[in-house]
Amino acid sequence: MTRQRKTKKSKRIVQSRDLPHKLRIIGGIWRGRKLEFPANDAIRPTPDRVRETLFNWVQNDIVGARCLDLFAGSGALGFEALSRGAAHTVFVEQAGDVGSYLRAAAEQLGATHAEVHVADALQWLSRAPQPFDLVFLDPPFAAGMLRTVCSFLEDRGWLKPSALIYIESAAQDGAPALPNAWELVKSKKAGQVGYHLARRTVGGDASN
């Protein structure tokens, strides 16, 4: 009997891991809409309360903004931005299955102002730039990519003069190192995650 119970429990665990995960949009025209994204351990959507804080920070800048969700994953930040009035969001995601989900989610929402690219983030940033008003950066914490990505954004012309850059990083790392042209304007922690908002200052020195 004990062996059978263990087997059943194990089957339930495997099945739950295979089920898609759900994302809820928390504000704007799609408030309450739910999206199902692939069950992938590498995808960790920004929690609702952190998203709420972030979009309170940028509420005066989001309407009509051109946004970049660079390590898109579930698309939580990019879709939330569109829901709250952003004019256009570009999603960049390396995993092909996640890219397919993002396209399907955009179609489900009727988000004709969403653009999805399946590509490595740094390779994508090596193309000809089209500057953004707001950039979301939530790279894999262990990859150590954040400083390089920030340099690419600044040095290669991806940011408008007063662009906002939202960054998530490991809380234990403290405030991220930023290009000299960026000013850290907000910084908070939620559990193991630190989240920060920087603004590009007009006429700043772009060197690191």
LINDASUL-V508330 format. One record per residue. N is the residue number from 0. RES is the residue in three letters. PHI is phi in whole degrees, 0 to 359 (none if undefined). OMEGA is omega in whole degrees, -180 to 180 (NA if undefined). D_FIRST is the distance of its C-alpha to the first C-alpha in Angstrom with 2 decimals. Layout:
# LINDASUL-V508330
n=N res=RES phi=PHI omega=OMEGA d_first=D_FIRST
n=N res=RES phi=PHI omega=OMEGA d_first=D_FIRST
This chain:
# LINDASUL-V508330
n=0 res=MET phi=none omega=-179 d_first=0.00
n=1 res=THR phi=299 omega=-179 d_first=3.80
n=2 res=ARG phi=297 omega=179 d_first=5.43
n=3 res=GLN phi=294 omega=179 d_first=5.18
n=4 res=ARG phi=298 omega=179 d_first=6.34
n=5 res=LYS phi=297 omega=-180 d_first=8.79
n=6 res=THR phi=297 omega=179 d_first=9.99
n=7 res=LYS phi=297 omega=180 d_first=10.81
n=8 res=LYS phi=298 omega=-180 d_first=12.50
n=9 res=SER phi=298 omega=180 d_first=14.40
n=10 res=LYS phi=296 omega=179 d_first=15.62
n=11 res=ARG phi=297 omega=-180 d_first=16.93
n=12 res=ILE phi=295 omega=-180 d_first=18.78
n=13 res=VAL phi=299 omega=-179 d_first=20.39
n=14 res=GLN phi=296 omega=-179 d_first=21.46
n=15 res=SER phi=294 omega=178 d_first=23.01
n=16 res=ARG phi=291 omega=-179 d_first=24.96
n=17 res=ASP phi=279 omega=-179 d_first=26.35
n=18 res=LEU phi=288 omega=176 d_first=27.63
n=19 res=PRO phi=294 omega=177 d_first=31.29
n=20 res=HIS phi=266 omega=-175 d_first=32.31
n=21 res=LYS phi=244 omega=178 d_first=34.77
n=22 res=LEU phi=235 omega=178 d_first=38.18
n=23 res=ARG phi=248 omega=174 d_first=40.26
n=24 res=ILE phi=282 omega=-168 d_first=44.04
n=25 res=ILE phi=256 omega=-180 d_first=45.26
n=26 res=GLY phi=206 omega=175 d_first=49.01
n=27 res=GLY phi=86 omega=-173 d_first=51.85
n=28 res=ILE phi=292 omega=179 d_first=52.18
n=29 res=TRP phi=255 omega=-179 d_first=48.53
n=30 res=ARG phi=307 omega=180 d_first=47.14
n=31 res=GLY phi=88 omega=178 d_first=43.61
n=32 res=ARG phi=292 omega=-178 d_first=43.14
n=33 res=LYS phi=245 omega=177 d_first=39.81
n=34 res=LEU phi=238 omega=177 d_first=39.41
n=35 res=GLU phi=254 omega=-180 d_first=36.32
n=36 res=PHE phi=246 omega=-174 d_first=36.63
n=37 res=PRO phi=302 omega=177 d_first=34.65
n=38 res=ALA phi=284 omega=-175 d_first=31.48
n=39 res=ASN phi=228 omega=-177 d_first=33.30
n=40 res=ASP phi=298 omega=-179 d_first=32.78
n=41 res=ALA phi=282 omega=-179 d_first=36.55
n=42 res=ILE phi=267 omega=177 d_first=37.33
n=43 res=ARG phi=227 omega=-177 d_first=37.49
n=44 res=PRO phi=300 omega=175 d_first=39.45
n=45 res=THR phi=299 omega=-177 d_first=41.82
n=46 res=PRO phi=301 omega=-177 d_first=40.24
n=47 res=ASP phi=306 omega=-175 d_first=41.82
n=48 res=ARG phi=291 omega=176 d_first=43.61
n=49 res=VAL phi=288 omega=177 d_first=45.08
n=50 res=ARG phi=300 omega=179 d_first=46.24
n=51 res=GLU phi=300 omega=178 d_first=47.83
n=52 res=THR phi=297 omega=179 d_first=49.71
n=53 res=LEU phi=304 omega=-175 d_first=50.81
n=54 res=PHE phi=283 omega=166 d_first=52.22
n=55 res=ASN phi=291 omega=179 d_first=53.96
n=56 res=TRP phi=298 omega=-171 d_first=55.62
n=57 res=VAL phi=255 omega=-173 d_first=56.84
n=58 res=GLN phi=301 omega=-180 d_first=57.49
n=59 res=ASN phi=275 omega=-176 d_first=61.24
n=60 res=ASP phi=242 omega=-169 d_first=60.88
n=61 res=ILE phi=281 omega=-176 d_first=58.18
n=62 res=VAL phi=294 omega=180 d_first=60.16
n=63 res=GLY phi=81 omega=-176 d_first=61.77
n=64 res=ALA phi=284 omega=171 d_first=60.30
n=65 res=ARG phi=262 omega=-170 d_first=59.58
n=66 res=CYS phi=243 omega=174 d_first=56.18
n=67 res=LEU phi=234 omega=174 d_first=54.27
n=68 res=ASP phi=255 omega=-163 d_first=50.48
n=69 res=LEU phi=283 omega=175 d_first=50.46
n=70 res=PHE phi=250 omega=-159 d_first=46.81
n=71 res=ALA phi=296 omega=-179 d_first=45.72
n=72 res=GLY phi=56 omega=-179 d_first=41.94
n=73 res=SER phi=291 omega=-177 d_first=40.74
n=74 res=GLY phi=80 omega=-175 d_first=44.39
n=75 res=ALA phi=306 omega=-176 d_first=43.82
n=76 res=LEU phi=284 omega=-179 d_first=47.22
n=77 res=GLY phi=295 omega=179 d_first=49.26
n=78 res=PHE phi=290 omega=177 d_first=48.07
n=79 res=GLU phi=297 omega=179 d_first=48.51
n=80 res=ALA phi=298 omega=178 d_first=52.05
n=81 res=LEU phi=297 omega=180 d_first=52.85
n=82 res=SER phi=300 omega=-176 d_first=51.53
n=83 res=ARG phi=264 omega=171 d_first=53.86
n=84 res=GLY phi=114 omega=176 d_first=56.97
n=85 res=ALA phi=298 omega=-178 d_first=57.09
n=86 res=ALA phi=284 omega=-174 d_first=59.36
n=87 res=HIS phi=197 omega=174 d_first=57.41
n=88 res=THR phi=228 omega=174 d_first=54.36
n=89 res=VAL phi=259 omega=177 d_first=53.79
n=90 res=PHE phi=256 omega=176 d_first=50.18
n=91 res=VAL phi=240 omega=-176 d_first=49.76
n=92 res=GLU phi=215 omega=-175 d_first=46.35
n=93 res=GLN phi=283 omega=-175 d_first=45.69
n=94 res=ALA phi=284 omega=-177 d_first=42.42
n=95 res=GLY phi=297 omega=-179 d_first=43.19
n=96 res=ASP phi=292 omega=179 d_first=40.11
n=97 res=VAL phi=288 omega=175 d_first=40.82
n=98 res=GLY phi=300 omega=178 d_first=44.44
n=99 res=SER phi=297 omega=176 d_first=43.49
n=100 res=TYR phi=300 omega=-178 d_first=41.45
n=101 res=LEU phi=299 omega=178 d_first=44.48
n=102 res=ARG phi=295 omega=179 d_first=46.78
n=103 res=ALA phi=294 omega=179 d_first=44.49
n=104 res=ALA phi=295 omega=178 d_first=44.17
n=105 res=ALA phi=298 omega=178 d_first=47.96
n=106 res=GLU phi=294 omega=179 d_first=48.43
n=107 res=GLN phi=301 omega=-179 d_first=45.95
n=108 res=LEU phi=277 omega=-174 d_first=47.95
n=109 res=GLY phi=74 omega=-177 d_first=51.28
n=110 res=ALA phi=273 omega=-180 d_first=52.16
n=111 res=THR phi=289 omega=-180 d_first=55.10
n=112 res=HIS phi=262 omega=174 d_first=56.14
n=113 res=ALA phi=252 omega=-178 d_first=53.11
n=114 res=GLU phi=226 omega=-174 d_first=53.53
n=115 res=VAL phi=246 omega=176 d_first=50.69
n=116 res=HIS phi=236 omega=173 d_first=51.24
n=117 res=VAL phi=267 omega=-173 d_first=48.65
n=118 res=ALA phi=194 omega=170 d_first=50.13
n=119 res=ASP phi=292 omega=-174 d_first=49.92
n=120 res=ALA phi=301 omega=-177 d_first=51.33
n=121 res=LEU phi=291 omega=177 d_first=54.05
n=122 res=GLN phi=295 omega=179 d_first=55.15
n=123 res=TRP phi=296 omega=180 d_first=55.40
n=124 res=LEU phi=288 omega=179 d_first=57.52
n=125 res=SER phi=276 omega=180 d_first=59.85
n=126 res=ARG phi=279 omega=178 d_first=61.20
n=127 res=ALA phi=297 omega=-173 d_first=64.19
n=128 res=PRO phi=284 omega=170 d_first=63.38
n=129 res=GLN phi=229 omega=-167 d_first=63.35
n=130 res=PRO phi=301 omega=-178 d_first=63.35
n=131 res=PHE phi=245 omega=174 d_first=60.82
n=132 res=ASP phi=275 omega=-174 d_first=61.13
n=133 res=LEU phi=216 omega=-180 d_first=57.55
n=134 res=VAL phi=238 omega=175 d_first=55.05
n=135 res=PHE phi=255 omega=-180 d_first=51.35
n=136 res=LEU phi=238 omega=176 d_first=50.04
n=137 res=ASP phi=224 omega=-177 d_first=46.37
n=138 res=PRO phi=286 omega=174 d_first=46.03
n=139 res=PRO phi=304 omega=-174 d_first=43.03
n=140 res=PHE phi=300 omega=-174 d_first=43.53
n=141 res=ALA phi=284 omega=-173 d_first=42.93
n=142 res=ALA phi=282 omega=179 d_first=45.40
n=143 res=GLY phi=65 omega=-174 d_first=48.49
n=144 res=MET phi=265 omega=-165 d_first=50.28
n=145 res=LEU phi=301 omega=-178 d_first=51.55
n=146 res=ARG phi=299 omega=180 d_first=54.96
n=147 res=THR phi=294 omega=180 d_first=55.75
n=148 res=VAL phi=297 omega=178 d_first=54.75
n=149 res=CYS phi=300 omega=178 d_first=56.92
n=150 res=SER phi=297 omega=178 d_first=59.82
n=151 res=PHE phi=299 omega=-179 d_first=59.48
n=152 res=LEU phi=300 omega=-177 d_first=59.54
n=153 res=GLU phi=285 omega=-171 d_first=62.62
n=154 res=ASP phi=286 omega=-174 d_first=64.61
n=155 res=ARG phi=258 omega=170 d_first=64.16
n=156 res=GLY phi=83 omega=-178 d_first=65.21
n=157 res=TRP phi=273 omega=-174 d_first=62.01
n=158 res=LEU phi=242 omega=172 d_first=62.81
n=159 res=LYS phi=288 omega=-172 d_first=65.39
n=160 res=PRO phi=308 omega=-179 d_first=67.70
n=161 res=SER phi=244 omega=-177 d_first=65.73
n=162 res=ALA phi=299 omega=173 d_first=62.25
n=163 res=LEU phi=258 omega=179 d_first=59.14
n=164 res=ILE phi=231 omega=177 d_first=56.28
n=165 res=TYR phi=262 omega=-175 d_first=52.83
n=166 res=ILE phi=229 omega=169 d_first=50.75
n=167 res=GLU phi=248 omega=-180 d_first=47.18
n=168 res=SER phi=207 omega=178 d_first=46.45
n=169 res=ALA phi=296 omega=-177 d_first=44.34
n=170 res=ALA phi=302 omega=-178 d_first=45.28
n=171 res=GLN phi=294 omega=-180 d_first=45.75
n=172 res=ASP phi=278 omega=-179 d_first=48.51
n=173 res=GLY phi=72 omega=-179 d_first=50.72
n=174 res=ALA phi=294 omega=-178 d_first=53.31
n=175 res=PRO phi=288 omega=173 d_first=53.63
n=176 res=ALA phi=287 omega=-175 d_first=56.78
n=177 res=LEU phi=240 omega=171 d_first=58.88
n=178 res=PRO phi=303 omega=-177 d_first=61.99
n=179 res=ASN phi=298 omega=-179 d_first=65.17
n=180 res=ALA phi=281 omega=-179 d_first=65.88
n=181 res=TRP phi=253 omega=176 d_first=62.77
n=182 res=GLU phi=243 omega=177 d_first=62.55
n=183 res=LEU phi=282 omega=-175 d_first=59.28
n=184 res=VAL phi=249 omega=178 d_first=59.53
n=185 res=LYS phi=216 omega=179 d_first=56.05
n=186 res=SER phi=202 omega=180 d_first=53.15
n=187 res=LYS phi=215 omega=177 d_first=49.92
n=188 res=LYS phi=232 omega=173 d_first=46.40
n=189 res=ALA phi=218 omega=-176 d_first=43.00
n=190 res=GLY phi=64 omega=-178 d_first=40.23
n=191 res=GLN phi=271 omega=-176 d_first=40.40
n=192 res=VAL phi=248 omega=170 d_first=42.83
n=193 res=GLY phi=259 omega=178 d_first=46.60
n=194 res=TYR phi=228 omega=-165 d_first=48.49
n=195 res=HIS phi=219 omega=176 d_first=52.21
n=196 res=LEU phi=235 omega=178 d_first=55.10
n=197 res=ALA phi=241 omega=175 d_first=58.20
n=198 res=ARG phi=235 omega=175 d_first=61.45
n=199 res=ARG phi=284 omega=-178 d_first=63.83
n=200 res=THR phi=264 omega=-178 d_first=67.28
n=201 res=VAL phi=300 omega=178 d_first=70.27
n=202 res=GLY phi=78 omega=-179 d_first=72.47
n=203 res=GLY phi=289 omega=177 d_first=69.97
n=204 res=ASP phi=279 omega=-175 d_first=69.96
n=205 res=ALA phi=279 omega=-178 d_first=67.27
n=206 res=SER phi=286 omega=-180 d_first=67.03
n=207 res=ASN phi=266 omega=NA d_first=64.03
